[in-house]
């Protein structure tokens, strides 16, 4: 079943990407949601296209989407972010992607991450490995923090969420640090180009597809407290070898 679900998710992500790319290259209006984050016609139209395609393929599955919320079954459902990185999208930065995952009884079993602006398509299904544009990807085998490339997202959010001291300990312990944010960090990790990625202030649709991508690439995914969940608002992804050491530094 997961192979058919993955095919449907790829079809939906490509359709959404085509819509979003048209706006990205053309023009769009930006409005602010209640939480002061931006949303565009591209976000809404892309999510509608995704829900329509997935609904035709699997009418019995529910959906949890960023723009239109939840409907249908919560036992087996698609988790959708039509444009992850809307702030990049709005500023004309080509680091954004459509994220689609299938969650079955609390476990993410399929994930697709598609950035049409860069031509990147990441896919993963439980037990089937992680892939980028048809090539298998795997995490790195770096086994010491002093050799690790540490990727992070928004710094002010980390400070406000109370993780600043742990973050600074990680900065001091690692070889190289860069802020990419959004789906990009998980892609770099899954491809073995970085070893540690953490971010906060997250929703399930930000994390469902990246989680299975990281895990099927051989890495490990938890929240910043070490729990394997996409529902606590924080995320830590590593190549696996460094995970416990990172958690210990964050908690110290």
BELQUIPE-V211796 format. One record per backbone hydrogen bond with DSSP energy under -0.5 kcal/mol. CO is the residue of the C=O (numbers start at 1). NH is the residue of the N-H. If there is no record, write none. Layout:
co=CO nh=NH
co=CO nh=NH
//
This chain:
co=1 nh=5
co=2 nh=6
co=3 nh=7
co=4 nh=8
co=5 nh=9
co=6 nh=10
co=7 nh=11
co=8 nh=12
co=9 nh=13
co=10 nh=14
co=11 nh=15
co=12 nh=16
co=13 nh=17
co=14 nh=18
co=15 nh=19
co=16 nh=20
co=17 nh=21
co=18 nh=22
co=19 nh=23
co=20 nh=24
co=21 nh=25
co=22 nh=26
co=29 nh=41
co=31 nh=39
co=33 nh=36
co=37 nh=33
co=39 nh=31
co=40 nh=44
co=41 nh=45
co=42 nh=46
co=43 nh=47
co=44 nh=48
co=45 nh=49
co=46 nh=50
co=47 nh=51
co=48 nh=52
co=49 nh=53
co=50 nh=54
co=51 nh=55
co=52 nh=56
co=53 nh=57
co=54 nh=58
co=58 nh=61
co=62 nh=78
co=63 nh=71
co=64 nh=80
co=65 nh=69
co=69 nh=65
co=71 nh=63
co=75 nh=105
co=76 nh=62
co=77 nh=103
co=78 nh=64
co=79 nh=101
co=80 nh=66
co=81 nh=99
co=83 nh=85
co=83 nh=86
co=84 nh=97
co=85 nh=89
co=86 nh=90
co=87 nh=91
co=88 nh=93
co=89 nh=92
co=92 nh=94
co=93 nh=95
co=94 nh=96
co=97 nh=84
co=98 nh=114
co=99 nh=81
co=100 nh=112
co=101 nh=79
co=101 nh=103
co=102 nh=104
co=102 nh=109
co=102 nh=110
co=103 nh=77
co=103 nh=105
co=104 nh=107
co=107 nh=104
co=107 nh=109
co=109 nh=126
co=110 nh=102
co=111 nh=124
co=112 nh=100
co=113 nh=122
co=114 nh=98
co=114 nh=116
co=115 nh=118
co=115 nh=119
co=115 nh=120
co=120 nh=115
co=121 nh=133
co=122 nh=113
co=123 nh=131
co=124 nh=111
co=125 nh=128
co=129 nh=125
co=130 nh=137
co=131 nh=123
co=132 nh=135
co=135 nh=132
co=137 nh=130
co=144 nh=147
co=145 nh=148
co=145 nh=175
co=148 nh=150
co=148 nh=175
co=148 nh=176
co=149 nh=151
co=149 nh=195
co=149 nh=196
co=150 nh=178
co=151 nh=198
co=152 nh=180
co=152 nh=181
co=154 nh=158
co=155 nh=159
co=156 nh=160
co=157 nh=161
co=158 nh=163
co=159 nh=162
co=163 nh=167
co=164 nh=168
co=165 nh=169
co=166 nh=170
co=167 nh=171
co=168 nh=172
co=169 nh=173
co=170 nh=174
co=176 nh=150
co=178 nh=152
co=178 nh=180
co=181 nh=184
co=181 nh=185
co=182 nh=185
co=182 nh=186
co=183 nh=187
co=184 nh=188
co=185 nh=189
co=186 nh=190
co=187 nh=191
co=188 nh=193
co=188 nh=194
co=189 nh=192
co=195 nh=239
co=196 nh=151
co=197 nh=237
co=198 nh=153
co=199 nh=235
co=203 nh=206
co=203 nh=207
co=204 nh=207
co=204 nh=208
co=207 nh=211
co=208 nh=212
co=209 nh=213
co=210 nh=214
co=211 nh=215
co=212 nh=216
co=213 nh=217
co=214 nh=219
co=215 nh=218
co=216 nh=130
co=217 nh=139
co=220 nh=238
co=222 nh=236
co=223 nh=226
co=227 nh=223
co=227 nh=229
co=233 nh=201
co=233 nh=202
co=235 nh=199
co=236 nh=222
co=237 nh=197
co=238 nh=220
co=239 nh=241
co=240 nh=243
co=242 nh=246
co=243 nh=247
co=244 nh=248
co=245 nh=249
co=246 nh=250
co=247 nh=251
co=248 nh=252
//
